[in-house]
């Protein structure tokens, strides 16, 4: 969603910034809520670990807001 939103934003479409904000929100929610499976009573969380776990969704949201607020 971030790549599609970025491409649309490069062509001057405001919908690209909105798509980037939505993609960043989904990425942030996906980073916070772990994906796991219940085995008996123990939950094994599985999250995507790495350096961009928190940074990439925040940058998408920031870039989308910056794209919407910047003057053309």
Helices and strands as residue ranges (DSSP letters): H 2-10, H 14-32, E 35-39, E 42-46, H 55-69
